[in-house]
């Protein structure tokens, strides 16, 4: 992960995935990820347009294949990875993933495992964030990866119940179009099931 959110989700930093160089406190001066990244590219940084990376500074030139957080999901399973309280169910042909109110490293790992192994990529997915007060960099990495995987299969994902702090962080990192947020799960399901016939289950 290269766009690192602050703990309260109101600021972000940029880290090089190769050498770890960190440029902090970007939101006050640049506002959004899109503006910041366009300026860093002029300064020699390279990498993906999305904030989840991977990215590399001018002296490293070539970014790794995965960002820091994404790479960490492939490491050995940490203790407690399995029973983290991430649940999912099927409603009207759509997978609804319910996140707990507290995010921990094992929660992110469990969510990554669910999306990689248990949830069919041929279904639309709603992430119910109604219990979360804020979003962090690791969750953002999982959500953006889920969006990209769904797009490859002609499917869509969206969020439901995201608090204002969550939606503000998504706007700041310029991913609100990739991860649309709806007031609740029924509204999200209505949006997904109204998709063109080619995008339905």
JOQUITA-V974219 format. One record per pair of residues at least 4 apart in sequence whose ideal C-beta (glycine too) atoms are under 7 Angstrom apart, sorted by sequence separation. I is the first residue (numbers start at 0). J is the second residue. If there is no record, write none. Layout:
# JOQUITA-V974219
i j
I J
I J
This chain:
# JOQUITA-V974219
i j
4 8
5 9
15 19
25 29
26 30
30 34
31 35
32 36
33 37
34 38
35 39
36 40
38 42
40 44
55 59
65 69
66 70
67 71
76 80
79 83
102 106
104 108
105 109
106 110
107 111
108 112
109 113
110 114
111 115
112 116
113 117
114 118
134 138
136 140
137 141
138 142
139 143
140 144
141 145
142 146
143 147
144 148
145 149
146 150
147 151
161 165
163 167
164 168
165 169
166 170
167 171
168 172
174 178
182 186
184 188
185 189
186 190
187 191
188 192
189 193
194 198
5 10
14 19
15 20
29 34
39 44
47 52
55 60
65 70
89 94
90 95
102 107
113 118
134 139
149 154
161 166
169 174
170 175
181 186
194 199
5 11
14 20
29 35
46 52
47 53
55 61
118 124
149 155
169 175
181 187
4 11
14 21
46 53
47 54
55 62
87 94
88 95
99 106
149 156
3 11
46 54
54 62
87 95
2 11
3 12
12 21
13 22
29 38
46 55
53 62
87 96
166 175
169 178
181 190
12 22
25 35
44 54
45 55
52 62
53 63
87 97
146 156
2 13
3 14
12 23
44 55
53 64
85 96
86 97
145 156
1 13
12 24
13 25
36 48
44 56
53 65
1 14
12 25
44 57
53 66
85 98
10 24
11 25
43 57
52 66
85 99
166 180
1 16
11 26
42 57
45 60
51 66
84 99
10 26
45 61
46 62
126 142
9 26
45 62
96 113
32 50
51 69
161 180
158 178
11 32
85 106
124 145
157 178
158 179
13 35
83 105
157 179
158 180
159 181
160 182
83 106
160 183
85 109
94 118
157 181
159 183
80 105
85 110
124 149
159 184
13 39
79 105
83 109
87 113
77 104
114 141
159 186
77 105
80 108
85 113
94 122
96 124
98 126
120 148
159 187
80 109
93 122
98 127
120 149
2 32
92 122
93 123
94 124
95 125
96 126
97 127
98 128
100 130
107 137
111 141
126 156
128 158
129 159
132 162
157 187
77 108
87 118
96 127
99 130
100 131
107 138
110 141
114 145
121 152
123 154
128 159
129 160
131 162
133 164
134 165
143 174
146 177
93 125
95 127
98 130
120 152
122 154
123 155
124 156
125 157
126 158
127 159
128 160
132 164
133 165
146 178
98 131
102 135
121 154
123 156
126 159
127 160
128 161
139 172
157 190
107 141
120 154
125 159
131 165
134 168
143 177
157 191
16 52
20 56
72 108
102 138
142 178
155 191
16 53
128 165
16 54
17 55
18 56
15 54
16 55
72 111
155 194
15 55
13 54
15 56
18 59
17 59
155 198
15 59
153 197
154 198
17 62
153 198
16 62
17 63
16 63
2 50
1 50
2 51
1 51
16 66
0 51
1 52
16 67
0 52
1 53
1 54
14 67
127 184
125 184
125 187
125 188
1 66
0 66
125 191
0 67
0 68
68 136
123 191
0 69
68 137
69 140
68 140
66 140
69 144
122 200
51 139
51 140
95 184
51 143
49 143
93 188
91 188
90 188
93 191
91 192
92 200
50 172
50 173
50 174
8 133
7 133
8 134
4 135
4 136
3 136
2 136
0 136
0 137
32 171
0 140
31 171
32 172
33 173
32 173
31 173
26 171
8 164
8 168
11 171
11 172
4 168
2 172
